Amino acid sequence: MQASPPSVPAFEAVLADHGCPPLRRIALETVQINVGKRCNQACHHCHVDAGPKRTEVMTAATVDRIFALIERTPSVRTVDITGGAPELNPEFRRLVREARGRGLHVMDRCNLTVLFEPGQEDTAQFLADHEVEIVASLPCYTADNVDRQRGKGVFDRSMEALRLLNRFGYGNPGSGLRLDLVYNPGGPALPPAQDSLEARYKAELAQHFGIVFDRLFTITNMPISRFAHALERDGRYAEYMALLVNHFNPATVAGLMCRALVSVGWDGRLYDCDFNQMLDLPVPPAAAGANPTVFTVDSFADWTSVPVAVGAHCFGCTAGAGSSCGGALG
């Protein structure tokens, strides 16, 4: 288990102080698959440390094994594909087809600008044809804020990509094609209220760009990887951790994504969530033995009630309104 930084209380102790039991799993509903760290962007807040020079990539054999495990785990309903830019993995489209062919809901965590990369000219059409839900990063509705976090020109290309997706039906009422956007703060602060910010996003994007979408997810910046390094460089790591700890909200605990999700790394290793994956904090031995991978477990069906691995970063998911891959928790 990852040690907490100095002056940060143990997450388990804070749970107990608020009358919350230790985190344990319920039936697995979502398999989140990180297909690699290669990305056409290198965002300042990225907890994956993804970028154009990364070479980690999930293989076909690992994809095959994931689906073998899914078939042995009837409770799975959703395949959540992330990266990097997942579309850049050569197995991405097969992964989508295999999941949809099994009647599973598929989510693609898309950075939008990847749709204009060489070889991706028909990706928007492919996603629409397979009714893939798109969860698209857009940390603000203004160019300055987005370009500051994600690189020069990213905002304009993101607007172009959203208009393209709208033309395919994404975000349009009755189309059945879900388009959700993701907001994360530009620095060491908690996200504002999700519902009110969503209304502002919808008004601004519709008025200035003619863009529509379904939901906005607000996600707290996690104090790990690239964002943690930036906090340490600026001397604000302790301040940010104090903010998260002081805003711990016990009402968020029941809905934490780690309770019904398994995160599969590009190399097939298994974790309780994407953040644990980036910290190399594997699922506890009670779930799958030491150093578990998709090749060393037989199914996920018997993981119910086993413990979840936790650390100081878990305060990021339980601060304020809470944070998950599906936005605020309440």
PEVENMO-V938217 format. One record per backbone hydrogen bond with DSSP energy under -1.0 kcal/mol. NH is the residue of the N-H (numbers start at 1). CO is the residue of the C=O. If there is no record, write none. Layout:
NH|CO / NH|CO
//
This chain:
8|5 / 14|10 / 15|11 / 16|12 / 17|13 / 18|14 / 19|16 / 20|15 / 25|306 / 26|259 / 29|260 / 30|260 / 31|78 / 32|262 / 33|80 / 34|264 / 35|82 / 37|56 / 39|51 / 44|149 / 46|43 / 51|37 / 54|51 / 58|35 / 63|59 / 64|60 / 65|61 / 66|62 / 67|63 / 68|64 / 69|65 / 70|66 / 71|67 / 73|70 / 76|73 / 77|29 / 78|29 / 79|105 / 80|31 / 81|107 / 82|33 / 85|38 / 88|85 / 89|86 / 92|89 / 95|91 / 96|92 / 97|93 / 98|94 / 99|95 / 100|96 / 101|97 / 103|100 / 104|99 / 105|77 / 107|79 / 108|133 / 109|81 / 110|108 / 110|135 / 113|111 / 115|112 / 116|113 / 117|114 / 120|117 / 123|120 / 126|122 / 127|123 / 128|124 / 129|125 / 130|126 / 131|128 / 132|127 / 133|106 / 134|178 / 135|108 / 136|180 / 137|110 / 138|182 / 146|142 / 147|143 / 148|144 / 149|145 / 150|146 / 151|147 / 154|151 / 157|153 / 158|154 / 159|155 / 160|156 / 161|157 / 162|158 / 163|159 / 164|160 / 165|161 / 166|162 / 167|163 / 168|164 / 169|166 / 170|165 / 171|177 / 172|169 / 175|172 / 180|134 / 181|215 / 182|136 / 183|217 / 189|187 / 197|193 / 198|194 / 199|195 / 200|196 / 201|197 / 202|198 / 203|199 / 204|200 / 205|201 / 206|202 / 207|203 / 208|204 / 209|205 / 210|206 / 211|205 / 214|179 / 217|181 / 219|183 / 224|222 / 228|224 / 229|225 / 230|226 / 231|227 / 232|228 / 233|229 / 234|230 / 236|231 / 240|236 / 241|237 / 242|238 / 243|239 / 244|240 / 245|241 / 246|242 / 248|245 / 249|318 / 252|249 / 253|250 / 256|253 / 259|256 / 260|257 / 262|30 / 263|271 / 264|32 / 265|269 / 268|265 / 270|292 / 271|263 / 277|273 / 278|274 / 279|275 / 280|277 / 281|276 / 283|270 / 287|284 / 288|284 / 289|285 / 294|268 / 296|293 / 303|300 / 305|25 / 306|303 / 308|23 / 314|311 / 315|312 / 316|313 / 320|247 / 322|319 / 323|317 / 327|324 / 329|321 / 330|321
//
